[in-house]
Amino acid sequence: MFFNVPLLVNFAMEKIRKIIFYKDYFLDFYNLQNEKVQNKIDEVLFMITVLERVPKKFFDHLSGTNGLYEIRIELGGNIFRVFCCFDEGKLIVLFNGFQKKSQKTPKNELMKAEKLKEEYFKIKDNEKGK
């Protein structure tokens, strides 16, 4: 349960970060999950928005990438990952998610996240230039 996390929580539960979804990639993944998994994902996303220091168990930079992070969700022996990045400091952009079935992160999922991140910033830069 979220409240068992041994950290100081922003007691007012003010959001210190905002989460957005890039297109429907995350929502497509989310909607395929059962209610228990969705609830766990919701808990972890909430934690990321209100905790100043999110434990690496739930949120960590992916080494070997240029600014990609992974959100880590575990439930009943099942492991799920959602790739994301920061934009403009406190804004987190969610990309693709998947169920992890081995120790290594699947290359195709990582490549997809890198591609989506590039696409996101390219579109954003193009919109700024208009």
Secondary structure, DSSP 4 states (H G I P E B T S, - for coil): -GGGS-S---TT---SSEEEESTTHHHHHHHTS-HHHHHHHHHHHHHHHH-SS--TTTEEE-TTSSS-EEEEEEETTEEEEEEEEEETTTEEEEEEEEEE-SSSPPHHHHHHHHHHHHHHHHHHHHHHT-
